[in-house]
Amino acid sequence: MSEITITDADERRTQDQILDVREDFEVAEGMIPGALHIPMGELNARMAEIDHDRPVIVVCRSGNRSARVADALTDAGYAADTMGGGMTAWQRAGLPTT
């Protein structure tokens, strides 16, 4: 697992998967367009929803939960990175949300 910047994530989001691991109430504040939402607590039960053949960029509010999830995905054989700064940095930069 490596940490990437919000700029890198924005450039890669059309070809890679964005996995948002925040809770429902956090996602209600906006998420990256096209992101897959699986709360961190549901990851083990829903891991089959993540495409094993495409890199994954994991996102949370600040980057802490996403780092743990990216490590877990890497251990499970996925190519996974965490987005440093999380959605807080993404929204502060004025990047698109839905």
Backbone as CSV, one residue per row, in Angstrom:
resi,resn,N_x,N_y,N_z,CA_x,CA_y,CA_z,C_x,C_y,C_z
1,MET,0.857,-1.179,0.000,0.000,0.000,0.000,0.889,1.224,0.000
2,SER,0.504,2.166,-0.829,1.194,3.447,-0.801,0.154,4.558,-0.691
3,GLU,0.619,5.713,-0.272,-0.264,6.861,-0.164,-0.085,7.723,-1.402
4,ILE,-1.205,8.106,-2.014,-1.152,8.982,-3.173,-1.827,10.300,-2.811
5,THR,-1.561,11.319,-3.608,-2.148,12.633,-3.367,-3.541,12.714,-3.969
6,ILE,-4.276,13.744,-3.585,-5.595,13.953,-4.183,-5.463,14.242,-5.667
7,THR,-4.379,14.891,-6.078,-4.140,15.166,-7.505,-3.956,13.861,-8.260
8,ASP,-3.147,12.941,-7.705,-2.957,11.632,-8.335,-4.284,10.877,-8.418
9,ALA,-5.047,10.906,-7.341,-6.337,10.214,-7.326,-7.272,10.786,-8.378
10,ASP,-7.299,12.101,-8.517,-8.156,12.735,-9.510,-7.750,12.312,-10.914
11,GLU,-6.457,12.236,-11.173,-5.970,11.821,-12.494,-6.265,10.354,-12.777
12,ARG,-6.258,9.519,-11.750,-6.436,8.081,-11.931,-7.880,7.608,-11.795
13,ARG,-8.796,8.470,-11.357,-10.125,7.991,-10.976,-10.952,7.447,-12.123
14,THR,-10.641,7.781,-13.363,-11.423,7.237,-14.477,-10.978,5.832,-14.868
15,GLN,-9.731,5.465,-14.567,-9.294,4.108,-14.907,-9.226,3.182,-13.695
16,ASP,-8.949,3.717,-12.508,-8.879,2.908,-11.292,-10.233,2.925,-10.579
17,GLN,-10.374,2.054,-9.597,-11.579,2.040,-8.765,-11.366,2.951,-7.567
18,ILE,-12.364,3.729,-7.244,-12.352,4.503,-6.016,-13.259,3.770,-5.035
19,LEU,-12.716,3.414,-3.897,-13.479,2.730,-2.854,-13.606,3.670,-1.664
20,ASP,-14.812,4.090,-1.377,-15.093,4.990,-0.263,-15.527,4.142,0.926
21,VAL,-14.739,4.176,2.011,-15.006,3.316,3.166,-15.625,4.078,4.341
22,ARG,-16.124,5.283,4.076,-16.760,6.064,5.148,-18.144,5.509,5.466
23,GLU,-18.680,5.966,6.572,-20.029,5.574,6.991,-21.064,6.327,6.155
24,ASP,-22.310,5.837,6.178,-23.380,6.435,5.380,-23.549,7.929,5.659
25,PHE,-23.499,8.327,6.926,-23.716,9.730,7.251,-22.592,10.614,6.699
26,GLU,-21.393,10.064,6.547,-20.280,10.823,5.977,-20.425,10.943,4.458
27,VAL,-20.847,9.868,3.828,-21.022,9.857,2.373,-22.120,10.826,1.961
28,ALA,-23.089,11.050,2.833,-24.178,11.988,2.532,-23.648,13.398,2.278
29,GLU,-22.442,13.694,2.747,-21.832,15.006,2.522,-21.156,15.110,1.165
30,GLY,-21.159,14.034,0.393,-20.587,14.032,-0.947,-19.499,12.993,-1.080
31,MET,-19.418,12.397,-2.268,-18.361,11.435,-2.540,-17.832,11.635,-3.947
32,ILE,-16.709,11.046,-4.242,-16.082,11.178,-5.558,-16.988,10.505,-6.586
33,PRO,-17.279,11.193,-7.700,-18.143,10.589,-8.720,-17.620,9.222,-9.169
34,GLY,-18.519,8.258,-9.222,-18.180,6.913,-9.665,-17.603,6.009,-8.588
35,ALA,-17.435,6.519,-7.370,-16.852,5.720,-6.288,-17.811,4.620,-5.850
36,LEU,-17.237,3.531,-5.405,-17.977,2.430,-4.805,-17.976,2.654,-3.302
37,HIS,-19.157,2.624,-2.689,-19.244,2.856,-1.246,-19.429,1.533,-0.517
38,ILE,-18.415,1.170,0.259,-18.502,0.018,1.156,-17.934,0.480,2.495
39,PRO,-18.787,0.702,3.501,-18.262,1.105,4.812,-17.214,0.108,5.316
40,MET,-16.218,0.616,6.001,-15.111,-0.215,6.465,-15.586,-1.457,7.208
41,GLY,-16.598,-1.338,8.024,-17.099,-2.471,8.793,-17.757,-3.554,7.952
42,GLU,-18.083,-3.243,6.701,-18.728,-4.214,5.809,-17.756,-4.807,4.793
43,LEU,-16.499,-4.402,4.851,-15.542,-4.792,3.817,-15.415,-6.300,3.649
44,ASN,-15.226,-7.029,4.730,-15.036,-8.475,4.594,-16.222,-9.147,3.917
45,ALA,-17.430,-8.739,4.247,-18.631,-9.355,3.683,-18.862,-8.942,2.225
46,ARG,-18.303,-7.807,1.811,-18.594,-7.273,0.473,-17.371,-7.189,-0.437
47,MET,-16.273,-7.809,-0.060,-15.039,-7.707,-0.839,-15.204,-8.178,-2.278
48,ALA,-16.125,-9.098,-2.535,-16.349,-9.611,-3.889,-16.853,-8.520,-4.843
49,GLU,-17.355,-7.407,-4.311,-17.830,-6.305,-5.149,-16.685,-5.490,-5.748
50,ILE,-15.483,-5.700,-5.252,-14.318,-4.954,-5.727,-13.648,-5.746,-6.839
51,ASP,-13.423,-5.113,-7.984,-12.793,-5.749,-9.137,-11.327,-6.040,-8.806
52,HIS,-10.974,-7.303,-8.815,-9.615,-7.716,-8.478,-8.612,-7.323,-9.561
53,ASP,-9.084,-7.045,-10.771,-8.200,-6.771,-11.907,-7.893,-5.295,-12.121
54,ARG,-8.458,-4.418,-11.306,-8.200,-2.983,-11.440,-7.639,-2.438,-10.128
55,PRO,-6.670,-1.518,-10.210,-6.158,-0.902,-8.984,-7.277,-0.205,-8.211
56,VAL,-7.104,-0.164,-6.898,-8.091,0.432,-6.008,-7.462,1.629,-5.290
57,ILE,-8.193,2.739,-5.268,-7.809,3.901,-4.471,-8.823,3.984,-3.343
58,VAL,-8.350,3.813,-2.114,-9.244,3.785,-0.959,-9.311,5.180,-0.337
59,VAL,-10.549,5.601,-0.029,-10.812,6.946,0.468,-11.637,6.881,1.748
60,CYS,-11.297,7.738,2.696,-12.123,7.939,3.883,-12.161,9.437,4.167
61,ARG,-12.505,9.827,5.373,-12.602,11.255,5.681,-11.235,11.927,5.704
62,SER,-10.253,11.304,6.405,-8.955,11.967,6.563,-7.762,11.150,6.095
63,GLY,-7.946,9.870,5.852,-6.855,9.020,5.381,-6.445,7.919,6.344
64,ASN,-6.964,7.918,7.555,-6.578,6.894,8.530,-7.237,5.541,8.255
65,ARG,-8.562,5.536,8.145,-9.269,4.271,7.869,-8.870,3.720,6.508
66,SER,-8.735,4.609,5.532,-8.408,4.149,4.183,-7.038,3.479,4.139
67,ALA,-6.089,3.928,4.944,-4.771,3.288,4.987,-4.893,1.860,5.508
68,ARG,-5.704,1.659,6.547,-5.896,0.308,7.087,-6.581,-0.594,6.059
69,VAL,-7.586,-0.056,5.360,-8.296,-0.855,4.350,-7.373,-1.162,3.178
70,ALA,-6.588,-0.190,2.735,-5.656,-0.432,1.627,-4.657,-1.525,1.995
71,ASP,-4.177,-1.521,3.245,-3.283,-2.589,3.701,-3.983,-3.948,3.644
72,ALA,-5.226,-3.999,4.102,-5.984,-5.255,4.081,-6.207,-5.740,2.647
73,LEU,-6.525,-4.811,1.754,-6.725,-5.194,0.358,-5.423,-5.679,-0.268
74,THR,-4.330,-5.010,0.035,-3.020,-5.444,-0.476,-2.708,-6.852,0.020
75,ASP,-2.971,-7.112,1.289,-2.755,-8.452,1.844,-3.631,-9.497,1.159
76,ALA,-4.793,-9.066,0.646,-5.716,-9.981,-0.038,-5.410,-10.098,-1.534
77,GLY,-4.336,-9.442,-1.982,-3.923,-9.589,-3.378,-4.366,-8.486,-4.315
78,TYR,-4.976,-7.441,-3.799,-5.383,-6.305,-4.620,-4.229,-5.311,-4.729
79,ALA,-4.214,-4.529,-5.794,-3.301,-3.389,-5.909,-4.062,-2.198,-5.331
80,ALA,-3.693,-1.761,-4.140,-4.467,-0.737,-3.442,-3.576,0.371,-2.905
81,ASP,-4.062,1.601,-3.044,-3.417,2.789,-2.496,-4.428,3.524,-1.632
82,THR,-3.933,4.344,-0.729,-4.786,5.212,0.061,-4.599,6.643,-0.414
83,MET,-5.673,7.428,-0.366,-5.605,8.827,-0.771,-5.325,9.673,0.468
84,GLY,-4.137,10.234,0.541,-3.740,11.068,1.670,-4.649,12.282,1.817
85,GLY,-5.019,12.583,3.041,-5.880,13.736,3.306,-7.351,13.453,3.199
86,GLY,-7.710,12.352,2.549,-9.094,11.922,2.444,-10.021,12.933,1.787
87,MET,-11.310,12.726,2.048,-12.324,13.595,1.453,-12.242,15.022,1.979
88,THR,-11.682,15.190,3.158,-11.499,16.541,3.681,-10.613,17.338,2.732
89,ALA,-9.484,16.767,2.320,-8.572,17.446,1.392,-9.189,17.569,0.002
90,TRP,-9.897,16.523,-0.443,-10.534,16.515,-1.766,-11.522,17.677,-1.876
91,GLN,-12.390,17.793,-0.887,-13.403,18.849,-0.927,-12.780,20.223,-0.730
92,ARG,-11.771,20.327,0.110,-11.094,21.602,0.340,-10.457,22.098,-0.977
93,ALA,-10.003,21.166,-1.824,-9.389,21.526,-3.102,-10.433,21.855,-4.175
94,GLY,-11.701,21.664,-3.857,-12.765,21.972,-4.821,-12.919,20.933,-5.913
95,LEU,-12.449,19.718,-5.668,-12.581,18.652,-6.656,-14.022,18.148,-6.654
96,PRO,-14.448,17.495,-7.757,-15.868,17.149,-7.902,-16.380,16.115,-6.908
97,THR,-17.633,16.305,-6.482,-18.325,15.338,-5.630,-19.752,15.189,-6.143
98,THR,-20.350,14.073,-5.749,-21.766,13.866,-6.090,-22.571,13.826,-4.818
